[in-house]
Amino acid sequence: MLVASGEYGICRVVCFSPRHDLTISDMSLPDLEQVVDVWVGQYNELGALPFINYVQIFENRGAIMGASNPHPHGQIWASSSLPNEPSKEQVRKQQYRADQSSCLLCDYLRLEREVTDRLVCENQHFSVVIPFWAIWPFETLILPQRHVGAISDLGRDECIGLADILKCLTTAYDRLSHVLSVFHGFSPASNGR
């Protein structure tokens, strides 16, 4: 019933800038484009290894998230097995494709763009939505405007678009964080006194 086994994989840290005081929202668009280029290169390099079956790219920011590096940075985890949640999501997307002859995420984005209630921001190549099924505070989903299977399938303009939408989204998060910090300690019962 209980089986423990080792997992073969690779973890890499990517520093986005040598400056300690920057966040993604503070970085220039050309600098963010370089970050996206590194992600694409690492995805291709790690994904080409015969023992790697899953590559996850993410930002790691702040002590609350366990980040000990003060530079703006992210991590890339490449593993030999597909983690449980992505595996379940993949099965559901494949079942949807079989049942509907269509892409679940493409159809979902079309719906969200029609409704617009959960649309956070968008550009020519990407949309950011608060997923209908969100369970985390401030959870968002970045979706390409066209059907794309992996980050390595993005064209040059789409890589620039990804950098742009990340800057837009993280700027909004930073502004929200600032507003929340201004009101930290505000008690509605005290009417602000």
Beta strands, then each sheet from edge to edge (+ up, - down):
strand 1: 9-15
strand 2: 54-59
strand 3: 73-79
strand 4: 119-122
strand 5: 126-129
strand 6: 141-144
sheet 1: 1+ 3- 2+
sheet 2: 4+ 5- 6+
end
